[in-house]
Structures are given as structure tokens and as C-alpha cells.
Amino acid sequence: MGPVEIVMVGAGNRGYLAYGAFALRHPGAARFVAVAEPDYGRRARFAEAHGIPADRQLRSWAELAERPRSRPRRSTRRWTAPTMRARSRLRAHLMAFAAERARASGETVIMERFRRSVS
């Protein structure tokens, strides 16, 4: 079985230096196939490191959610799993919404450092 194909949502330092570096060190385990990041420099840096074509370099998770996806056959490859990140309360709220939309469409979602504030 080939590597798990992953869409990176949020390509800041942790996405680039931790998850991205892992995929580069272990190409048989994981491969990034798209990136969604609002900051052009971060998006371009991540895309260049992972050989992601321009049509798979997106500005936001919403743009990612709008795009139709071609599903690989289950017998040969795993599903694409977006990795979503949150850093502030507003972003945490948006990431929760994004994750719910992805799950509703049948995507596998991996979320990192997600906290829900309790008042």
C-alpha cells in the first residue's frame, strides 16, 4: 500500500517543520497532495517542498471545501485526510465549522491542538 495522501490546511511553522518534514523524511508513509493556507509565502514554501501543483494550492479551507474531489478506489489507496489547525478562539470556531463540513462530506479529518472554550 502506498503513502497516505494528505491535504494540509494551515502551513505555518508546525505544518511545515513538523508534519511537512515528517512526510519528506518518510515518503512511503505520508504524502501531501494539496495545501490550503491564506499566507502566500507559507503556501508557496510548503507547495515547493512537497511538489504540489498550482491547481492544488488554495487560499482557504473554504476554497478546499468547494472543490470537487476525485475519490481513489478504496482497494488501492486510502482516503485523503485534511489536517486542520487552530490558534485563536475565532480560528478555533472556524476550524470546528470546517471540520464538521469535511466530516459531513465523508472526509477523514485530523485536527491538531483544538480546544473548545467552556464559559
N, C-alpha and C positions, 0 to 999 in steps of 0.2 A: 504494500500500500504506500502511496506517495505521501508527501507532506500535507499537513492540514493547511488549507488556504484561508487566510485571514484578511479582513478589512480593518485597517487601523483608523479609529475615529479619535482624533486628538494626537498629533505627532509632535508634542513638546519634548522636553528632555527625557522624561521617563519613557515615553513611547519610542523615541529614537535610540536612547542609550541603553535602556533595559530590554524591552521587548524586541525592538529592531535588531539590536546587537545579538540577542539570543538566536533570532532567525538566521542571521548571517553566519553565526558560528555553527548552527545545526540545520543546514539546508534540507536534510532528509526528514526533519521533524515539523518545521513550520515555514511557510512562505507567504509574504504579504503580497496581495494581488490588487489592492486599491488603498487609497488614503483619503480621508476627509479631514481637513484642517483649515481653519479660516486664515491663518497667517501664511502668506505666500512663501516666505523664506523657509519656514519649517516644513511646509508641504513639499516644496521643491527638494529640500535636503533629504527628506525621507524617501521621496519617489526616486531620486537619483541613486540612493544607496541600495534600493531594492528593485531597481529596473521596472518601475511601474510606469506604463504608458500614459500619455497626456489625457486620454479619454477616461482614465480611472483615477485622476487627481481631482478631487472635489473640494469645494469650499466649506461644506457643512454636512452634518448628519442628515438634515432635511433634504438636501440635494441627493444624498445617497438613498434615502427612503423613497424618493420619487422615481428613481431609475429602475427600469425593469431588469430583473436578473435572470440569467440563464442558469438553470439548475443542473449540476452534474448528475450523472447517473449514480445512484447510491451504491451500486455494486463495485464501482471503480474508485470513487473519490468521496471524501467527506464533504459536509455542508460548509459553506462559508460562515465564519463566526466573527461578527464585528466586535472590536474591543472598544468600550466606551469609558471615558474618564470624566470626572467632575472635580472642580477645585473650589467652588464657592456655592453659597446657598442657591443663588439663581441658576448657576450651571448645574448643580445637583438636581434641581427641579426639572430643568430641561433634559438632562440625561435620563432621569427616570421616565419622562414622557417619551423620549427617543427609544429607550429600551422597550417600553410597552408597545410602541408601534412596531418595532422589529419583531418582538415575540408574537404579536398578533398576526404578522405575515408569515410566521413559521420559521423565522431565523433563530439560530443559536446565538445567545448573547453572553459575552463575558464582560463583567463590569469590575472595575478596579477602584478601590478607595471610595465606595459610595456610602454616604452617611445620610440618614434621614433625621432631621432635627425634630425633637419632641418638645412641644411647648407645654 
